[in-house]
Amino acid sequence: MPAIQEIETERLLLRQWKSTDFPAFAQLTSDEEVMQFFPSTLSQEESRAMAQRCADLIAGRGWGFWAAEDKASGTFMGFIGLHVPAVELPFSPCVEIGWRLARAWWGKGLATEGARAALQFAFMSLSLEEVVSFTSVRNARSEAVMRRLGMRRDAATFEHPSLPVGHPLREHCLYRSTAASLTAA
């Protein structure tokens, strides 16, 4: 088994999940505003299963969607990290970068701070050539983070295959990053 990686920034610790994170994550995934650009909120059982999958993937390869913790208080905030999407996307295979934070942590630059560190890990430690990020074309907040990270948007959008035709969130935009674009940001 690979060593479980942790990433520390000025304000964040990106770490393996703890069972004590699961209730706060369930609260986060049941928040309609947090989940606005996902197909639905998650039940407690669905949220627990997702958190456990994140923890299992980190245990299996050393990295993933890490639990994001506020270093000053030790409070769980959500997740930030890297993931290999299970669904076949038009640009698969790929590694995506993503984040999901509780509303109390929005607007403080934490998603950008953590994602920048995760990108550095992807390029420096994993030697990836490219990392992608994607979201519904309606999700301006996530797109703003992608731009702050120096990621470049593809001109074309794509239809997310996990969402039914006609679903209002089906159209997605795709951003890409390389080691060179990270150093330019």
C-alpha positions as CSV (number, residue, x, y, z in Angstrom):
1,M,0.0,0.0,0.0
2,P,1.3,3.5,-0.8
3,A,1.9,6.0,1.9
4,I,-1.1,8.2,2.6
5,Q,-0.1,11.7,1.5
6,E,-1.1,14.9,3.3
7,I,-0.8,18.4,2.1
8,E,-0.4,21.4,4.3
9,T,-0.9,25.0,3.2
10,E,-0.8,28.2,5.3
11,R,-4.4,27.7,6.5
12,L,-5.3,24.1,5.5
13,L,-4.5,20.5,6.1
14,L,-5.6,18.1,3.4
15,R,-5.6,14.7,5.0
16,Q,-7.1,11.3,5.2
17,W,-10.8,11.2,6.3
18,K,-11.7,10.4,9.9
19,S,-15.1,8.8,10.9
20,T,-15.7,12.0,12.9
21,D,-15.8,13.9,9.5
22,F,-18.8,12.0,8.3
23,P,-21.5,13.8,10.2
24,A,-20.2,17.2,9.1
25,F,-19.9,15.9,5.5
26,A,-23.5,14.7,5.6
27,Q,-24.6,18.2,6.7
28,L,-22.6,19.7,3.9
29,T,-24.1,17.4,1.2
30,S,-27.6,17.9,2.5
31,D,-27.3,21.7,2.1
32,E,-29.2,22.7,-1.0
33,E,-27.0,25.7,-1.7
34,V,-23.8,23.7,-1.5
35,M,-25.3,21.0,-3.8
36,Q,-27.0,23.5,-6.2
37,F,-24.9,22.4,-9.2
38,F,-25.2,18.6,-8.5
39,P,-28.2,16.5,-9.4
40,S,-29.4,16.4,-5.8
41,T,-28.6,16.6,-2.2
42,L,-27.4,13.4,-0.5
43,S,-29.0,11.4,2.2
44,Q,-27.0,10.6,5.3
45,E,-26.4,7.1,3.9
46,E,-25.3,8.4,0.5
47,S,-23.0,11.0,2.1
48,R,-21.4,8.4,4.4
49,A,-20.8,6.1,1.4
50,M,-19.2,8.9,-0.6
51,A,-16.9,9.9,2.3
52,Q,-16.0,6.2,2.8
53,R,-15.2,5.8,-0.9
54,C,-13.0,8.9,-0.7
55,A,-11.2,7.5,2.3
56,D,-10.8,4.0,0.6
57,L,-9.4,5.6,-2.5
58,I,-6.8,7.5,-0.5
59,A,-5.9,4.4,1.4
60,G,-5.4,2.5,-1.8
61,R,-3.3,5.0,-3.7
62,G,-2.1,7.6,-1.2
63,W,-4.1,10.6,-2.7
64,G,-7.6,11.6,-3.6
65,F,-10.3,13.9,-2.5
66,W,-8.7,14.7,0.9
67,A,-10.7,15.9,3.9
68,A,-10.0,19.6,4.2
69,E,-9.3,20.8,7.8
70,D,-8.9,24.3,9.1
71,K,-5.4,24.3,10.7
72,A,-6.2,26.9,13.3
73,S,-9.3,25.2,14.7
74,G,-9.1,21.6,13.5
75,T,-12.5,22.0,12.0
76,F,-13.5,19.8,9.0
77,M,-14.5,22.0,6.1
78,G,-15.2,19.6,3.2
79,F,-12.9,18.2,0.6
80,I,-10.3,19.3,-1.8
81,G,-8.2,17.1,-4.0
82,L,-7.7,14.8,-7.0
83,H,-9.8,12.1,-8.4
84,V,-10.0,9.7,-11.3
85,P,-13.6,9.9,-12.5
86,A,-15.3,6.5,-12.7
87,V,-17.7,7.6,-15.5
88,E,-16.4,7.6,-19.1
89,L,-16.1,11.3,-20.1
90,P,-15.2,12.6,-23.6
91,F,-11.7,13.4,-22.3
92,S,-11.1,10.2,-20.3
93,P,-8.8,8.9,-19.0
94,C,-8.0,11.9,-16.8
95,V,-7.4,13.1,-13.3
96,E,-9.7,15.8,-12.1
97,I,-9.2,18.4,-9.3
98,G,-12.3,19.2,-7.3
99,W,-13.5,20.8,-4.1
100,R,-16.7,21.0,-2.0
101,L,-16.7,23.1,1.1
102,A,-19.4,24.0,3.6
103,R,-20.9,27.4,3.1
104,A,-19.3,28.8,6.2
105,W,-15.9,28.5,4.5
106,W,-16.9,30.1,1.2
107,G,-15.4,33.4,0.0
108,K,-12.1,33.1,1.9
109,G,-9.9,31.8,-0.9
110,L,-9.7,28.4,0.8
111,A,-10.8,26.3,-2.3
112,T,-8.2,28.1,-4.4
113,E,-5.4,27.7,-1.7
114,G,-6.1,24.0,-1.3
115,A,-6.6,23.3,-5.0
116,R,-3.3,25.1,-5.9
117,A,-1.5,22.9,-3.4
118,A,-3.2,19.8,-4.8
119,L,-2.2,20.8,-8.4
120,Q,1.4,21.2,-7.2
121,F,1.2,17.7,-5.7
122,A,-0.3,16.3,-9.0
123,F,2.6,17.8,-11.1
124,M,5.5,17.5,-8.7
125,S,4.8,14.2,-6.9
126,L,2.6,12.3,-9.3
127,S,4.3,13.7,-12.5
128,L,1.0,14.1,-14.2
129,E,1.0,15.8,-17.6
130,E,-2.5,17.3,-17.2
131,V,-5.2,17.8,-14.6
132,V,-8.8,18.8,-15.6
133,S,-11.7,20.3,-13.8
134,F,-15.3,20.5,-14.9
135,T,-18.6,21.8,-13.8
136,S,-22.0,22.8,-15.0
137,V,-21.8,25.9,-17.2
138,R,-24.1,27.5,-14.6
139,N,-21.6,27.2,-11.7
140,A,-19.8,30.6,-11.9
141,R,-18.2,30.2,-8.4
142,S,-16.3,27.0,-9.4
143,E,-15.3,28.5,-12.7
144,A,-13.9,31.5,-10.9
145,V,-11.7,29.1,-8.8
146,M,-10.6,27.3,-12.0
147,R,-9.5,30.7,-13.5
148,R,-7.7,31.8,-10.3
149,L,-5.7,28.5,-10.6
150,G,-4.6,29.5,-14.0
151,M,-6.6,26.7,-15.7
152,R,-7.7,27.2,-19.3
153,R,-11.2,26.6,-20.5
154,D,-11.8,24.5,-23.6
155,A,-13.9,26.4,-26.2
156,A,-16.4,23.5,-26.5
157,T,-18.7,22.3,-23.7
158,F,-19.7,18.7,-23.2
159,E,-22.8,16.9,-22.0
160,H,-22.1,15.1,-18.7
161,P,-23.1,11.4,-19.4
162,S,-24.3,10.8,-15.8
163,L,-27.2,13.3,-16.3
164,P,-30.2,12.7,-18.5
165,V,-30.7,14.5,-21.7
166,G,-32.5,17.7,-21.0
167,H,-31.3,18.0,-17.4
168,P,-30.5,21.7,-16.7
169,L,-27.1,20.8,-15.3
170,R,-26.0,18.4,-18.2
171,E,-24.0,21.0,-20.1
172,H,-20.5,21.2,-18.6
173,C,-17.4,23.3,-19.2
174,L,-13.9,21.8,-19.1
175,Y,-10.8,23.4,-17.7
176,R,-7.3,22.1,-18.1
177,S,-4.0,22.7,-16.3
178,T,-0.4,21.6,-16.9
179,A,2.7,22.1,-14.8
180,A,3.6,25.1,-17.0
181,S,0.2,26.8,-16.5
182,L,0.5,26.3,-12.7
183,T,3.8,28.1,-12.5
184,A,2.4,31.0,-14.7
185,A,-0.6,31.5,-12.3
